[in-house]
Amino acid sequence: MKTMNYKIVIFLAFVALATACTDDFKSPATPTGQTIAQVAAANESFDILVAAVTKTGLAASLNNNNAGEFTVFAPTDDAFVTYFRGLNAAYASYTETDVLALIETLAPSNTIPTLGTLTGVLNYHIKISKVESSEISNGQVFVMQNGSRLSLSKVGSDVLLNANAGSPGSQITLADVDASNGIIHAINKVMISPSIASIGVTLGFSVSYTTNPPGVSGGTTAGNNYDVLSAAIRKTGLAPALLPNVTPLPDFTVFAPTDAAFVSFLGVADEAAALTLINGLTASTNPSLSDVTNILKYHVVSGRILSTDLAASQSVATLLTGKNFTIESLGPPIVVRDINTTSTNATISSANILTNAGIVHGISTVLNPN
C-alpha cells in the first residue's frame, strides 16, 4: 500500500511540474495586422506584383503570418512593364493592362516567360527574414529565396541593388513599408539573378576535384579578354583557393587585368607570347613563379566589392598580406593606384561583372605590389 501511495505522489508531482512548465512556455502570439500580400494588394503601384505572386503560388506564404518573416524587394508596375517589354518583340508596346492579361495565360511551357521562369525571377526579390533599410550597408550580400546572391550598396541615402540603378541593378524608391509578416521595399527595376556560377567562369578557368591534386583547366589558348590572367591563376596554383571545394563558394572580388594589360606589363609582343611566358614560369625565370603569384594575390579582395562600395582615397586590402592598393578617384572611370609611385594608374574598364560567387572588375593595367 505504501508503495502504491508513493507512486501516486510521484505521478501527481509530475503532473504539477508539467502544468507549471506549460504555463511558463507559451507559444508566441500570431502576428496581427495586414500581411505582405495584403499590403501590396492595397497599393496601386504593385498590381502586377500581386498578380504574379498569385499566379505562381508565392502569395500563399506572403499572406501567411505563420510562415515566418520576409523582405520583398517589390518592383513597381512600371518596372514590370519595362521587364516584360524586353522579353519579346511582341510585347514591345505592352501596357500594364496587357501585362496583367499575359500573366494570367502563363504556363509551365510554351509561354514567354514560362511560369517557372517568372517564379525564379520573383524568388530573387524575396529574402527569408525581415531587413529594414537602416540595416543595409555597403558590401552586404543577401542569399535570396531562389538561392542566388544579391549585392547591396549605399550611396548617401540611396540603397542600390547589384551595383547601380542601371541593368541589371535596381534602386529602392520607397523603403520600409511594414507588414505583419515582414517588410516591403519598392524598387525601380526587375532584377535578374546572376547566371554565371563563379568568377572562374568569367575569367576562363575551372577546377575539378575528381582528382587529387585537383585538375585545373583554362588559360591555354586565346578565348576571352582574360586568358593571360586565367593562365596565371592556373600556373600559380591559386585556382583551388579562389574556387575551393566547398558549398556555397566564398565570394572574391577580382580586379582583373585584360590580356592587353598583361602583354604590356610582361613586355612581350602579343597575347600568344604572354601565354607562352606564363606557362613557362619557374622559380628562376624573370618574372619568377613567386613574383607572379604575389602579383595575382594583389588583384584579389575577399568578399563582394561593387564599384558603388568604393570611395576616393580608399585603401583596399588584398590577399597579398600587408599590401593594399588605393582608389585614386571615382572618375568616371574609377582610377586604381598601386603602391609604386612610378607605375601607370589602372582604370576600371568593365565594372561590376556579377557572378553568383564573386565579382570581376576589368582593369586596364597590371597592378604591381613590388
DRENDO-1510 file (C-alpha; in Angstrom, 1 decimal, always signed):
<recs>
REC; n; res; u; v; w
REC; 1; MET; +0.0; +0.0; +0.0 .
REC; 2; LYS; +2.9; +2.4; +0.9 .
REC; 3; THR; +4.4; +1.6; -2.5 .
REC; 4; MET; +1.2; +2.5; -4.3 .
REC; 5; ASN; +0.8; +5.8; -2.3 .
REC; 6; TYR; +4.4; +6.7; -3.2 .
REC; 7; LYS; +3.7; +6.1; -6.9 .
REC; 8; ILE; +0.6; +8.3; -6.7 .
REC; 9; VAL; +2.5; +11.1; -5.1 .
REC; 10; ILE; +5.2; +10.9; -7.8 .
REC; 11; PHE; +2.6; +11.0; -10.5 .
REC; 12; LEU; +0.8; +14.0; -9.0 .
REC; 13; ALA; +4.2; +15.8; -8.7 .
REC; 14; PHE; +4.9; +15.1; -12.4 .
REC; 15; VAL; +1.5; +16.4; -13.4 .
REC; 16; ALA; +2.1; +19.6; -11.4 .
REC; 17; LEU; +5.5; +20.1; -12.9 .
REC; 18; ALA; +4.2; +19.5; -16.4 .
REC; 19; THR; +1.4; +22.0; -15.8 .
REC; 20; ALA; +3.9; +24.6; -14.5 .
REC; 21; CYS; +6.1; +24.1; -17.5 .
REC; 22; THR; +3.1; +24.6; -19.8 .
REC; 23; ASP; +2.3; +27.8; -18.1 .
REC; 24; ASP; +5.9; +29.0; -18.4 .
REC; 25; PHE; +6.4; +28.2; -22.0 .
REC; 26; LYS; +3.5; +29.5; -24.0 .
REC; 27; SER; +3.6; +29.7; -27.8 .
REC; 28; PRO; +4.3; +33.1; -29.2 .
REC; 29; ALA; +1.3; +35.1; -30.3 .
REC; 30; THR; +0.5; +35.0; -34.0 .
REC; 31; PRO; +1.3; +38.4; -35.6 .
REC; 32; THR; -1.7; +40.6; -36.3 .
REC; 33; GLY; -2.3; +43.2; -39.0 .
REC; 34; GLN; -2.0; +43.1; -42.8 .
REC; 35; THR; +0.3; +40.6; -44.4 .
REC; 36; ILE; +2.8; +41.5; -47.1 .
REC; 37; ALA; +0.3; +40.2; -49.7 .
REC; 38; GLN; -2.5; +42.3; -48.3 .
REC; 39; VAL; -0.3; +45.5; -48.0 .
REC; 40; ALA; +0.8; +45.0; -51.6 .
REC; 41; ALA; -2.7; +44.4; -52.8 .
REC; 42; ALA; -3.8; +47.7; -51.2 .
REC; 43; ASN; -1.1; +49.6; -53.0 .
REC; 44; GLU; -1.9; +50.6; -56.6 .
REC; 45; SER; +1.8; +50.5; -57.6 .
REC; 46; PHE; +2.0; +46.7; -57.0 .
REC; 47; ASP; -0.8; +45.4; -59.2 .
REC; 48; ILE; +1.5; +43.3; -61.4 .
REC; 49; LEU; +3.5; +42.0; -58.5 .
REC; 50; VAL; +0.3; +40.8; -56.8 .
REC; 51; ALA; -0.9; +39.2; -60.0 .
REC; 52; ALA; +2.5; +37.5; -60.5 .
REC; 53; VAL; +2.8; +36.1; -56.9 .
REC; 54; THR; -0.8; +34.9; -57.1 .
REC; 55; LYS; -0.3; +33.1; -60.4 .
REC; 56; THR; +3.0; +31.5; -59.3 .
REC; 57; GLY; +1.6; +30.4; -55.9 .
REC; 58; LEU; +4.1; +32.5; -53.9 .
REC; 59; ALA; +1.2; +34.6; -52.5 .
REC; 60; ALA; +0.3; +31.8; -50.1 .
REC; 61; SER; +3.4; +32.2; -47.9 .
REC; 62; LEU; +3.4; +36.0; -48.3 .
REC; 63; ASN; -0.1; +36.0; -47.0 .
REC; 64; ASN; +0.6; +33.7; -44.1 .
REC; 65; ASN; +1.5; +35.1; -40.7 .
REC; 66; ASN; +2.7; +31.7; -39.6 .
REC; 67; ALA; +5.2; +31.2; -42.5 .
REC; 68; GLY; +7.9; +33.4; -41.0 .
REC; 69; GLU; +9.1; +36.9; -41.9 .
REC; 70; PHE; +10.1; +38.1; -45.4 .
REC; 71; THR; +11.7; +41.0; -47.1 .
REC; 72; VAL; +10.3; +41.7; -50.5 .
REC; 73; PHE; +12.1; +44.0; -52.9 .
REC; 74; ALA; +9.0; +44.8; -54.9 .
REC; 75; PRO; +9.2; +46.0; -58.5 .
REC; 76; THR; +6.6; +48.7; -59.2 .
REC; 77; ASP; +4.1; +48.3; -62.1 .
REC; 78; ASP; +6.3; +50.5; -64.3 .
REC; 79; ALA; +9.3; +48.3; -63.6 .
REC; 80; PHE; +7.4; +45.1; -64.5 .
REC; 81; VAL; +6.1; +46.7; -67.7 .
REC; 82; THR; +9.7; +47.5; -68.7 .
REC; 83; TYR; +10.8; +44.0; -67.9 .
REC; 84; PHE; +8.0; +42.3; -69.9 .
REC; 85; ARG; +8.5; +44.6; -72.9 .
REC; 86; GLY; +12.1; +43.4; -73.1 .
REC; 87; LEU; +11.2; +39.7; -73.1 .
REC; 88; ASN; +9.7; +39.5; -76.5 .
REC; 89; ALA; +9.4; +41.8; -79.5 .
REC; 90; ALA; +5.6; +41.1; -79.5 .
REC; 91; TYR; +5.4; +42.8; -76.0 .
REC; 92; ALA; +7.3; +45.9; -77.0 .
REC; 93; SER; +4.3; +48.2; -76.7 .
REC; 94; TYR; +2.6; +46.4; -73.8 .
REC; 95; THR; +0.8; +48.4; -71.1 .
REC; 96; GLU; +0.1; +47.4; -67.5 .
REC; 97; THR; -3.2; +46.0; -68.6 .
REC; 98; ASP; -1.6; +43.9; -71.3 .
REC; 99; VAL; +1.0; +42.5; -68.8 .
REC; 100; LEU; -1.8; +41.6; -66.3 .
REC; 101; ALA; -3.6; +39.7; -69.0 .
REC; 102; LEU; -0.4; +38.0; -70.1 .
REC; 103; ILE; +0.4; +36.8; -66.6 .
REC; 104; GLU; -3.0; +35.0; -66.4 .
REC; 105; THR; -2.0; +33.0; -69.5 .
REC; 106; LEU; +1.4; +31.8; -68.4 .
REC; 107; ALA; +2.0; +28.1; -68.3 .
REC; 108; PRO; +4.8; +25.6; -67.4 .
REC; 109; SER; +5.9; +25.6; -71.0 .
REC; 110; ASN; +5.4; +27.3; -74.4 .
REC; 111; THR; +4.9; +30.8; -72.9 .
REC; 112; ILE; +7.3; +33.7; -72.6 .
REC; 113; PRO; +8.2; +33.7; -69.8 .
REC; 114; THR; +7.2; +30.3; -68.5 .
REC; 115; LEU; +5.6; +30.0; -65.2 .
REC; 116; GLY; +8.8; +28.5; -63.8 .
REC; 117; THR; +10.9; +31.4; -65.1 .
REC; 118; LEU; +8.6; +34.0; -63.6 .
REC; 119; THR; +8.7; +32.1; -60.3 .
REC; 120; GLY; +12.5; +32.2; -60.3 .
REC; 121; VAL; +12.5; +35.9; -61.0 .
REC; 122; LEU; +10.1; +36.6; -58.2 .
REC; 123; ASN; +12.1; +34.5; -55.7 .
REC; 124; TYR; +15.2; +36.6; -56.5 .
REC; 125; HIS; +13.2; +39.5; -55.0 .
REC; 126; ILE; +12.3; +37.7; -51.7 .
REC; 127; LYS; +14.5; +37.2; -48.7 .
REC; 128; ILE; +13.6; +35.0; -45.8 .
REC; 129; SER; +13.8; +37.4; -42.8 .
REC; 130; LYS; +13.0; +41.0; -42.3 .
REC; 131; VAL; +15.6; +43.6; -43.2 .
REC; 132; GLU; +14.9; +47.3; -42.7 .
REC; 133; SER; +16.7; +49.8; -44.9 .
REC; 134; SER; +18.7; +51.1; -41.9 .
REC; 135; GLU; +20.3; +47.7; -41.6 .
REC; 136; ILE; +21.7; +47.7; -45.2 .
REC; 137; SER; +25.3; +48.7; -45.6 .
REC; 138; ASN; +28.0; +48.7; -48.3 .
REC; 139; GLY; +29.3; +45.3; -49.3 .
REC; 140; GLN; +26.3; +43.4; -47.9 .
REC; 141; VAL; +25.2; +40.2; -49.5 .
REC; 142; PHE; +21.8; +38.5; -49.2 .
REC; 143; VAL; +21.0; +35.0; -50.3 .
REC; 144; MET; +17.6; +35.2; -51.8 .
REC; 145; GLN; +14.8; +32.7; -51.9 .
REC; 146; ASN; +16.0; +31.3; -55.2 .
REC; 147; GLY; +19.4; +30.6; -53.8 .
REC; 148; SER; +21.2; +33.4; -55.7 .
REC; 149; ARG; +23.1; +36.2; -54.1 .
REC; 150; LEU; +22.1; +39.9; -54.1 .
REC; 151; SER; +24.7; +42.6; -53.6 .
REC; 152; LEU; +23.7; +45.8; -51.8 .
REC; 153; SER; +25.4; +49.2; -51.6 .
REC; 154; LYS; +24.5; +52.5; -50.1 .
REC; 155; VAL; +25.4; +55.8; -51.8 .
REC; 156; GLY; +24.3; +58.6; -49.4 .
REC; 157; SER; +20.7; +57.7; -48.5 .
REC; 158; ASP; +20.2; +55.7; -51.7 .
REC; 159; VAL; +20.1; +51.9; -51.5 .
REC; 160; LEU; +21.4; +50.2; -54.6 .
REC; 161; LEU; +21.0; +46.6; -55.6 .
REC; 162; ASN; +23.5; +44.8; -57.8 .
REC; 163; ALA; +25.7; +47.9; -58.1 .
REC; 164; ASN; +23.5; +50.6; -59.7 .
REC; 165; ALA; +20.2; +51.7; -61.0 .
REC; 166; GLY; +21.0; +50.5; -64.5 .
REC; 167; SER; +20.8; +47.0; -65.8 .
REC; 168; PRO; +21.0; +44.5; -64.2 .
REC; 169; GLY; +20.7; +46.5; -61.0 .
REC; 170; SER; +18.0; +48.4; -59.3 .
REC; 171; GLN; +17.3; +51.0; -56.6 .
REC; 172; ILE; +15.0; +51.3; -53.7 .
REC; 173; THR; +12.5; +54.0; -54.4 .
REC; 174; LEU; +10.3; +53.6; -51.3 .
REC; 175; ALA; +11.7; +51.9; -48.2 .
REC; 176; ASP; +10.3; +50.2; -45.1 .
REC; 177; VAL; +6.7; +49.5; -45.9 .
REC; 178; ASP; +5.8; +47.4; -42.9 .
REC; 179; ALA; +3.6; +44.3; -42.8 .
REC; 180; SER; +2.7; +41.8; -40.1 .
REC; 181; ASN; +5.0; +39.2; -41.6 .
REC; 182; GLY; +7.9; +41.3; -42.9 .
REC; 183; ILE; +8.7; +44.4; -44.9 .
REC; 184; ILE; +8.4; +45.7; -48.5 .
REC; 185; HIS; +10.9; +47.9; -50.3 .
REC; 186; ALA; +9.7; +49.2; -53.6 .
REC; 187; ILE; +12.3; +49.1; -56.4 .
REC; 188; ASN; +12.5; +50.7; -59.9 .
REC; 189; LYS; +13.7; +47.7; -61.9 .
REC; 190; VAL; +13.0; +43.9; -62.1 .
REC; 191; MET; +16.3; +42.2; -61.1 .
REC; 192; ILE; +17.7; +39.2; -62.9 .
REC; 193; SER; +19.8; +36.9; -60.7 .
REC; 194; PRO; +23.4; +36.2; -61.9 .
REC; 195; SER; +23.5; +33.4; -64.4 .
REC; 196; ILE; +27.3; +32.9; -64.1 .
REC; 197; ALA; +28.2; +30.5; -61.3 .
REC; 198; SER; +31.6; +31.9; -60.3 .
REC; 199; ILE; +34.5; +34.2; -61.1 .
REC; 200; GLY; +36.2; +31.2; -62.7 .
REC; 201; VAL; +33.6; +31.1; -65.5 .
REC; 202; THR; +34.1; +34.8; -66.2 .
REC; 203; LEU; +37.8; +34.6; -66.2 .
REC; 204; GLY; +38.0; +31.3; -68.1 .
REC; 205; PHE; +39.4; +28.7; -65.6 .
REC; 206; SER; +37.8; +25.8; -63.8 .
REC; 207; VAL; +38.7; +23.4; -61.1 .
REC; 208; SER; +37.8; +19.7; -60.9 .
REC; 209; TYR; +38.0; +17.9; -57.6 .
REC; 210; THR; +37.6; +14.4; -59.1 .
REC; 211; THR; +41.3; +14.0; -59.0 .
REC; 212; ASN; +44.0; +14.6; -56.3 .
REC; 213; PRO; +45.6; +17.1; -56.7 .
REC; 214; PRO; +42.6; +18.9; -58.3 .
REC; 215; GLY; +42.6; +19.3; -62.0 .
REC; 216; VAL; +42.6; +22.9; -63.3 .
REC; 217; SER; +41.9; +23.9; -66.9 .
REC; 218; GLY; +41.8; +27.2; -68.7 .
REC; 219; GLY; +44.3; +29.8; -69.8 .
REC; 220; THR; +45.9; +27.7; -72.5 .
REC; 221; THR; +44.5; +29.3; -75.7 .
REC; 222; ALA; +43.1; +32.6; -76.6 .
REC; 223; GLY; +39.4; +32.8; -76.0 .
REC; 224; ASN; +38.3; +35.8; -73.9 .
REC; 225; ASN; +39.6; +39.0; -72.6 .
REC; 226; TYR; +41.2; +37.4; -69.5 .
REC; 227; ASP; +43.2; +34.5; -71.0 .
REC; 228; VAL; +46.6; +35.5; -69.6 .
REC; 229; LEU; +45.1; +36.1; -66.1 .
REC; 230; SER; +43.4; +32.7; -66.3 .
REC; 231; ALA; +46.6; +31.1; -67.4 .
REC; 232; ALA; +48.5; +32.7; -64.5 .
REC; 233; ILE; +45.8; +31.6; -62.0 .
REC; 234; ARG; +46.2; +28.0; -63.2 .
REC; 235; LYS; +50.0; +28.1; -63.3 .
REC; 236; THR; +50.5; +29.6; -59.9 .
REC; 237; GLY; +48.1; +27.1; -58.2 .
REC; 238; LEU; +45.7; +29.8; -57.0 .
REC; 239; ALA; +42.7; +28.3; -58.7 .
REC; 240; PRO; +41.6; +26.0; -55.9 .
REC; 241; ALA; +41.9; +28.9; -53.4 .
REC; 242; LEU; +39.6; +31.0; -55.5 .
REC; 243; LEU; +37.2; +28.1; -56.2 .
REC; 244; PRO; +37.6; +25.8; -53.2 .
REC; 245; ASN; +35.8; +22.5; -52.9 .
REC; 246; VAL; +33.0; +23.9; -50.6 .
REC; 247; THR; +29.4; +24.8; -51.0 .
REC; 248; PRO; +28.4; +27.5; -51.2 .
REC; 249; LEU; +31.5; +29.1; -52.8 .
REC; 250; PRO; +33.0; +32.1; -51.0 .
REC; 251; ASP; +32.9; +35.5; -52.6 .
REC; 252; PHE; +36.0; +37.2; -54.0 .
REC; 253; THR; +36.4; +40.4; -56.0 .
REC; 254; VAL; +39.0; +40.3; -58.7 .
REC; 255; PHE; +40.4; +43.4; -60.2 .
REC; 256; ALA; +41.2; +41.6; -63.5 .
REC; 257; PRO; +43.9; +42.9; -65.9 .
REC; 258; THR; +42.9; +42.4; -69.5 .
REC; 259; ASP; +45.1; +40.5; -71.9 .
REC; 260; ALA; +46.4; +43.8; -73.4 .
REC; 261; ALA; +47.4; +44.9; -69.8 .
REC; 262; PHE; +49.4; +41.7; -69.3 .
REC; 263; VAL; +51.1; +42.0; -72.7 .
REC; 264; SER; +52.2; +45.5; -71.8 .
REC; 265; PHE; +53.3; +44.5; -68.3 .
REC; 266; LEU; +55.3; +41.5; -69.4 .
REC; 267; GLY; +56.9; +43.4; -72.3 .
REC; 268; VAL; +56.0; +40.8; -75.0 .
REC; 269; ALA; +54.7; +41.1; -78.5 .
REC; 270; ASP; +51.2; +39.7; -78.2 .
REC; 271; GLU; +48.8; +37.5; -76.2 .
REC; 272; ALA; +50.3; +34.3; -77.5 .
REC; 273; ALA; +53.7; +35.3; -76.3 .
REC; 274; ALA; +52.3; +36.3; -72.9 .
REC; 275; LEU; +50.7; +32.9; -72.6 .
REC; 276; THR; +53.9; +31.2; -73.5 .
REC; 277; LEU; +55.8; +33.2; -70.9 .
REC; 278; ILE; +53.2; +32.5; -68.2 .
REC; 279; ASN; +53.0; +28.7; -68.9 .
REC; 280; GLY; +56.8; +28.5; -68.7 .
REC; 281; LEU; +57.2; +30.2; -65.3 .
REC; 282; THR; +59.6; +28.7; -62.9 .
REC; 283; ALA; +61.4; +29.7; -59.7 .
REC; 284; SER; +64.3; +31.1; -61.7 .
REC; 285; THR; +62.5; +32.9; -64.6 .
REC; 286; ASN; +62.1; +36.7; -64.7 .
REC; 287; PRO; +59.4; +37.3; -63.5 .
REC; 288; SER; +59.5; +34.2; -61.3 .
REC; 289; LEU; +56.6; +32.0; -60.4 .
REC; 290; SER; +56.5; +33.5; -56.9 .
REC; 291; ASP; +56.6; +37.0; -58.4 .
REC; 292; VAL; +53.5; +36.3; -60.5 .
REC; 293; THR; +51.8; +34.6; -57.6 .
REC; 294; ASN; +52.2; +37.7; -55.5 .
REC; 295; ILE; +51.0; +39.9; -58.3 .
REC; 296; LEU; +47.8; +37.9; -58.7 .
REC; 297; LYS; +47.1; +37.9; -55.0 .
REC; 298; TYR; +47.5; +41.7; -55.2 .
REC; 299; HIS; +44.5; +41.8; -57.5 .
REC; 300; VAL; +42.1; +39.7; -55.3 .
REC; 301; VAL; +40.0; +41.0; -52.5 .
REC; 302; SER; +37.9; +38.9; -50.1 .
REC; 303; GLY; +34.1; +39.5; -50.3 .
REC; 304; ARG; +32.0; +41.3; -52.8 .
REC; 305; ILE; +33.0; +44.9; -53.6 .
REC; 306; LEU; +30.9; +46.7; -56.1 .
REC; 307; SER; +32.1; +49.9; -57.8 .
REC; 308; THR; +29.5; +51.7; -55.6 .
REC; 309; ASP; +31.2; +50.4; -52.5 .
REC; 310; LEU; +34.4; +52.2; -53.3 .
REC; 311; ALA; +35.5; +55.7; -52.1 .
REC; 312; ALA; +38.1; +58.1; -53.2 .
REC; 313; SER; +41.4; +57.6; -51.4 .
REC; 314; GLN; +40.2; +54.3; -50.0 .
REC; 315; SER; +42.9; +51.7; -49.2 .
REC; 316; VAL; +41.8; +48.3; -50.3 .
REC; 317; ALA; +43.2; +45.2; -48.6 .
REC; 318; THR; +44.2; +42.3; -50.9 .
REC; 319; LEU; +45.1; +38.7; -50.5 .
REC; 320; LEU; +48.7; +39.6; -50.6 .
REC; 321; THR; +49.3; +40.1; -46.8 .
REC; 322; GLY; +50.2; +43.6; -45.9 .
REC; 323; LYS; +49.8; +45.0; -49.4 .
REC; 324; ASN; +47.0; +47.4; -50.3 .
REC; 325; PHE; +46.1; +49.4; -53.3 .
REC; 326; THR; +44.4; +52.7; -53.4 .
REC; 327; ILE; +41.3; +54.1; -55.1 .
REC; 328; GLU; +42.8; +57.3; -56.7 .
REC; 329; SER; +39.5; +58.7; -57.8 .
REC; 330; LEU; +35.9; +57.7; -58.6 .
REC; 331; GLY; +36.0; +59.2; -62.1 .
REC; 332; PRO; +34.4; +58.0; -64.2 .
REC; 333; PRO; +36.3; +56.0; -64.9 .
REC; 334; ILE; +37.4; +54.7; -61.4 .
REC; 335; VAL; +41.2; +55.1; -61.1 .
REC; 336; VAL; +43.2; +52.5; -59.2 .
REC; 337; ARG; +46.8; +53.2; -58.0 .
REC; 338; ASP; +49.2; +50.6; -56.7 .
REC; 339; ILE; +52.0; +51.2; -54.2 .
REC; 340; ASN; +54.5; +52.2; -56.8 .
REC; 341; THR; +54.6; +55.9; -57.5 .
REC; 342; THR; +56.2; +55.3; -60.9 .
REC; 343; SER; +53.5; +52.9; -62.1 .
REC; 344; THR; +50.8; +53.8; -64.5 .
REC; 345; ASN; +47.5; +54.0; -62.8 .
REC; 346; ALA; +44.9; +51.5; -63.8 .
REC; 347; THR; +41.3; +52.3; -64.7 .
REC; 348; ILE; +38.3; +50.1; -64.3 .
REC; 349; SER; +37.2; +49.4; -67.8 .
REC; 350; SER; +34.4; +46.9; -67.1 .
REC; 351; ALA; +32.9; +47.3; -63.7 .
REC; 352; ASN; +30.6; +45.0; -61.7 .
REC; 353; ILE; +30.7; +41.8; -63.7 .
REC; 354; LEU; +28.4; +39.9; -61.4 .
REC; 355; THR; +28.6; +36.2; -60.7 .
REC; 356; ASN; +26.8; +34.1; -58.0 .
REC; 357; ALA; +30.1; +33.7; -56.2 .
REC; 358; GLY; +32.2; +36.8; -56.7 .
REC; 359; ILE; +32.6; +40.0; -58.8 .
REC; 360; VAL; +35.0; +40.9; -61.5 .
REC; 361; HIS; +36.2; +44.4; -62.4 .
REC; 362; GLY; +38.2; +44.5; -65.7 .
REC; 363; ILE; +41.2; +46.9; -65.3 .
REC; 364; SER; +43.5; +48.4; -67.9 .
REC; 365; THR; +46.9; +47.9; -66.2 .
REC; 366; VAL; +48.5; +45.3; -64.1 .
REC; 367; LEU; +49.0; +46.5; -60.5 .
REC; 368; ASN; +52.5; +46.0; -59.1 .
REC; 369; PRO; +53.0; +45.3; -55.4 .
REC; 370; ASN; +56.8; +45.3; -55.6 .
</recs>
